[in-house]
Amino acid sequence: MNDSALTILADPTRQRIIHCLRRGPATVGEIAAGLPVSRPAVSQHLRQLKAARLVNEERQGTRHYFRLNPQGFAQLRDHIDQMWQSALDAFAMHIDKKTKPQGTPRRHAARRRDRK
């Protein structure tokens, strides 16, 4: 998973589509009925969400039902958790550098001289 899923979710219309699909599977027409955009626009948004693996499409006869893809959201969550962990690790390293006693490197140098 890369940042493209985050970019795709930044769009307010796609966020509303995701919110709609949280209630359960829906067709393009059902989704469009609750949005101020056309059915073709909803179809384009769904294509992008599908490409990002955030929604799945299932055909039932002539109807296409869209639903949230739990695996795609799990991958997105893992990606966000990794980004967050990297930020926390960087912050911890920064704090360690700021709180380390100033004389520490000299003491290590003195110990090395004593070993010789």
Backbone as CSV, one residue per row, in Angstrom:
resi,resn,N_x,N_y,N_z,CA_x,CA_y,CA_z,C_x,C_y,C_z
1,MET,0.865,-1.177,0.000,0.000,0.000,0.000,0.901,1.226,0.000
2,ASN,0.561,2.180,-0.815,1.332,3.410,-0.848,0.429,4.591,-0.533
3,ASP,0.996,5.776,-0.695,0.252,6.983,-0.349,-0.889,7.294,-1.309
4,SER,-0.994,6.575,-2.427,-2.063,6.875,-3.380,-3.444,6.653,-2.763
5,ALA,-3.589,5.660,-1.907,-4.880,5.442,-1.244,-5.225,6.625,-0.353
6,LEU,-4.224,7.198,0.292,-4.474,8.380,1.117,-4.894,9.558,0.251
7,THR,-4.271,9.703,-0.889,-4.627,10.777,-1.816,-6.056,10.587,-2.317
8,ILE,-6.398,9.363,-2.644,-7.752,9.066,-3.126,-8.783,9.373,-2.048
9,LEU,-8.477,9.069,-0.810,-9.421,9.327,0.282,-9.489,10.804,0.671
10,ALA,-8.596,11.619,0.146,-8.621,13.044,0.474,-9.801,13.762,-0.179
11,ASP,-10.364,13.173,-1.214,-11.476,13.794,-1.921,-12.766,13.679,-1.100
12,PRO,-13.464,14.782,-0.842,-14.688,14.741,-0.026,-15.797,13.859,-0.611
13,THR,-15.917,13.823,-1.928,-16.951,12.970,-2.530,-16.638,11.503,-2.277
14,ARG,-15.391,11.119,-2.419,-15.026,9.718,-2.159,-15.199,9.382,-0.682
15,GLN,-14.954,10.343,0.189,-15.198,10.112,1.616,-16.679,9.848,1.862
16,ARG,-17.529,10.579,1.179,-18.968,10.375,1.343,-19.401,9.026,0.774
17,ILE,-18.774,8.615,-0.311,-19.071,7.291,-0.876,-18.674,6.210,0.119
18,ILE,-17.499,6.330,0.709,-17.049,5.367,1.720,-18.031,5.345,2.884
19,HIS,-18.450,6.518,3.318,-19.416,6.598,4.417,-20.716,5.877,4.045
20,CYS,-21.172,6.067,2.831,-22.390,5.396,2.347,-22.211,3.880,2.360
21,LEU,-21.052,3.418,1.907,-20.811,1.972,1.821,-20.585,1.332,3.189
22,ARG,-20.350,2.132,4.198,-20.226,1.576,5.556,-21.544,0.951,5.994
23,ARG,-22.643,1.424,5.419,-23.966,0.873,5.753,-24.235,-0.449,5.052
24,GLY,-23.436,-0.759,4.023,-23.617,-2.009,3.296,-23.447,-1.808,1.801
25,PRO,-23.483,-2.906,1.054,-23.312,-2.829,-0.400,-24.383,-1.939,-1.040
26,ALA,-23.997,-1.279,-2.136,-24.930,-0.396,-2.836,-24.553,-0.315,-4.303
27,THR,-25.536,0.010,-5.114,-25.308,0.220,-6.547,-24.893,1.681,-6.774
28,VAL,-24.410,1.959,-7.974,-24.038,3.325,-8.322,-25.240,4.253,-8.140
29,GLY,-26.404,3.829,-8.606,-27.602,4.653,-8.484,-27.971,4.939,-7.042
30,GLU,-27.853,3.933,-6.183,-28.164,4.126,-4.761,-27.176,5.091,-4.111
31,ILE,-25.927,4.971,-4.486,-24.908,5.874,-3.929,-25.147,7.293,-4.438
32,ALA,-25.371,7.430,-5.739,-25.565,8.750,-6.351,-26.792,9.457,-5.799
33,ALA,-27.804,8.701,-5.403,-29.035,9.309,-4.876,-28.765,10.152,-3.632
34,GLY,-27.722,9.803,-2.882,-27.409,10.549,-1.667,-26.309,11.580,-1.833
35,LEU,-25.886,11.805,-3.077,-24.783,12.738,-3.314,-25.182,13.816,-4.316
36,PRO,-24.541,14.973,-4.252,-24.853,16.053,-5.196,-24.032,15.954,-6.499
37,VAL,-23.724,14.719,-6.922,-22.980,14.515,-8.166,-23.727,13.502,-9.027
38,SER,-23.398,13.457,-10.295,-24.098,12.572,-11.230,-23.659,11.115,-11.055
39,ARG,-24.447,10.230,-11.627,-24.096,8.807,-11.605,-22.763,8.550,-12.305
40,PRO,-22.507,9.157,-13.484,-21.194,8.948,-14.111,-20.034,9.413,-13.222
41,ALA,-20.244,10.510,-12.498,-19.190,10.986,-11.580,-18.967,9.985,-10.457
42,VAL,-20.058,9.429,-9.915,-19.938,8.414,-8.867,-19.192,7.194,-9.414
43,SER,-19.497,6.801,-10.641,-18.809,5.665,-11.269,-17.312,5.918,-11.363
44,GLN,-16.923,7.137,-11.719,-15.495,7.472,-11.810,-14.830,7.396,-10.439
45,HIS,-15.502,7.917,-9.429,-14.962,7.853,-8.067,-14.828,6.396,-7.614
46,LEU,-15.829,5.585,-7.917,-15.778,4.170,-7.537,-14.631,3.446,-8.242
47,ARG,-14.362,3.813,-9.498,-13.229,3.208,-10.217,-11.919,3.502,-9.498
48,GLN,-11.771,4.728,-9.022,-10.549,5.094,-8.302,-10.460,4.369,-6.961
49,LEU,-11.571,4.277,-6.264,-11.583,3.549,-4.993,-11.299,2.069,-5.211
50,LYS,-11.803,1.530,-6.301,-11.560,0.126,-6.633,-10.087,-0.085,-6.997
51,ALA,-9.506,0.829,-7.766,-8.089,0.735,-8.130,-7.189,0.797,-6.897
52,ALA,-7.619,1.526,-5.885,-6.867,1.624,-4.628,-7.162,0.455,-3.701
53,ARG,-8.002,-0.469,-4.150,-8.400,-1.667,-3.394,-9.172,-1.341,-2.121
54,LEU,-9.890,-0.222,-2.148,-10.688,0.153,-0.986,-12.134,-0.303,-1.117
55,VAL,-12.579,-0.581,-2.349,-13.909,-1.143,-2.564,-13.811,-2.329,-3.526
56,ASN,-14.765,-3.209,-3.404,-14.908,-4.344,-4.318,-16.209,-4.168,-5.090
57,GLU,-16.239,-4.768,-6.271,-17.436,-4.732,-7.104,-17.912,-6.163,-7.315
58,GLU,-19.215,-6.343,-7.202,-19.808,-7.667,-7.412,-21.016,-7.507,-8.331
59,ARG,-21.083,-8.354,-9.335,-22.237,-8.334,-10.253,-23.296,-9.301,-9.767
60,GLN,-24.519,-8.827,-9.792,-25.668,-9.686,-9.523,-26.666,-9.403,-10.645
61,GLY,-26.637,-10.251,-11.643,-27.462,-10.005,-12.826,-26.930,-8.804,-13.574
62,THR,-27.787,-7.831,-13.787,-27.360,-6.620,-14.496,-26.892,-5.524,-13.546
63,ARG,-27.003,-5.767,-12.279,-26.606,-4.756,-11.279,-25.179,-4.981,-10.803
64,HIS,-24.519,-3.878,-10.520,-23.169,-3.902,-9.950,-23.260,-3.356,-8.534
65,TYR,-22.876,-4.173,-7.581,-22.894,-3.749,-6.185,-21.465,-3.483,-5.735
66,PHE,-21.309,-2.392,-5.010,-20.008,-2.019,-4.469,-20.065,-2.153,-2.960
67,ARG,-18.966,-2.621,-2.407,-18.863,-2.755,-0.950,-17.437,-2.435,-0.534
68,LEU,-17.266,-2.109,0.719,-15.931,-1.832,1.237,-15.093,-3.107,1.207
69,ASN,-13.812,-2.949,0.966,-12.876,-4.068,0.936,-12.081,-4.071,2.248
70,PRO,-12.404,-4.967,3.176,-11.712,-4.982,4.467,-10.197,-5.168,4.341
71,GLN,-9.750,-5.975,3.368,-8.315,-6.191,3.191,-7.618,-4.896,2.762
72,GLY,-8.262,-4.144,1.887,-7.680,-2.871,1.456,-7.553,-1.886,2.602
73,PHE,-8.572,-1.838,3.456,-8.505,-0.940,4.603,-7.501,-1.442,5.642
74,ALA,-7.332,-2.755,5.750,-6.312,-3.301,6.660,-4.920,-2.897,6.180
75,GLN,-4.684,-2.980,4.876,-3.394,-2.558,4.331,-3.174,-1.062,4.546
76,LEU,-4.213,-0.281,4.366,-4.106,1.157,4.591,-3.795,1.438,6.054
77,ARG,-4.446,0.723,6.935,-4.192,0.901,8.376,-2.749,0.543,8.715
78,ASP,-2.238,-0.566,8.152,-0.843,-0.952,8.373,0.106,0.146,7.883
79,HIS,-0.205,0.697,6.718,0.622,1.769,6.144,0.646,2.985,7.073
80,ILE,-0.507,3.372,7.571,-0.595,4.523,8.477,0.118,4.217,9.789
81,ASP,-0.050,3.002,10.308,0.643,2.614,11.540,2.155,2.685,11.365
82,GLN,2.666,2.255,10.210,4.105,2.317,9.945,4.587,3.765,9.878
83,MET,3.802,4.617,9.220,4.176,6.036,9.164,4.206,6.636,10.570
84,TRP,3.215,6.311,11.364,3.123,6.833,12.728,4.294,6.320,13.560
85,GLN,4.618,5.032,13.425,5.729,4.464,14.185,7.049,5.126,13.796
86,SER,7.240,5.394,12.511,8.451,6.096,12.058,8.540,7.479,12.683
87,ALA,7.423,8.169,12.742,7.408,9.505,13.352,7.727,9.420,14.847
88,LEU,7.170,8.446,15.529,7.455,8.275,16.959,8.912,7.912,17.199
89,ASP,9.466,7.038,16.349,10.878,6.657,16.476,11.788,7.866,16.267
90,ALA,11.487,8.669,15.266,12.288,9.868,14.999,12.195,10.843,16.174
91,PHE,11.018,10.993,16.731,10.847,11.878,17.884,11.637,11.358,19.080
92,ALA,11.588,10.048,19.324,12.341,9.459,20.438,13.842,9.675,20.266
93,MET,14.338,9.524,19.041,15.763,9.763,18.793,16.116,11.222,19.050
94,HIS,15.252,12.121,18.643,15.467,13.550,18.868,15.531,13.842,20.370
95,ILE,14.607,13.291,21.120,14.578,13.505,22.575,15.823,12.911,23.214
96,ASP,16.231,11.714,22.782,17.440,11.087,23.330,18.660,11.968,23.125
97,LYS,18.774,12.572,21.954,19.911,13.457,21.671,19.878,14.687,22.562
98,LYS,18.705,15.222,22.796,18.560,16.435,23.608,18.794,16.169,25.091
99,THR,18.466,14.973,25.572,18.564,14.693,27.003,19.840,13.942,27.386
100,LYS,20.648,13.548,26.405,21.889,12.828,26.686,22.858,13.770,27.388
101,PRO,23.511,13.318,28.476,24.492,14.170,29.167,25.612,14.583,28.208
102,GLN,26.057,15.819,28.329,27.070,16.359,27.426,28.410,15.643,27.558
103,GLY,28.746,15.120,28.721,30.057,14.496,28.923,30.129,13.048,28.474
104,THR,29.071,12.470,28.042,29.049,11.049,27.706,30.106,10.651,26.681
105,PRO,30.261,11.342,25.565,31.262,10.907,24.584,32.678,10.907,25.149
106,ARG,33.019,11.882,26.021,34.366,11.934,26.585,34.624,10.748,27.512
107,ARG,33.623,10.360,28.282,33.801,9.212,29.174,34.078,7.957,28.372
108,HIS,33.403,7.782,27.253,33.662,6.627,26.401,35.074,6.684,25.848
109,ALA,35.520,7.854,25.469,36.884,8.001,24.956,37.890,7.683,26.029
110,ALA,37.599,8.112,27.264,38.518,7.820,28.367,38.573,6.328,28.623
111,ARG,37.474,5.627,28.574,37.464,4.182,28.780,38.278,3.481,27.702
112,ARG,38.177,3.971,26.490,38.933,3.335,25.400,40.419,3.505,25.623
113,ARG,40.851,4.666,26.117,42.276,4.878,26.392,42.752,3.967,27.517
114,ASP,41.894,3.735,28.529,42.278,2.876,29.652,42.474,1.431,29.219
115,ARG,41.760,0.996,28.182,41.853,-0.375,27.715,43.145,-0.641,26.957
116,LYS,43.768,0.368,26.417,44.973,0.182,25.601,46.163,-0.206,26.376
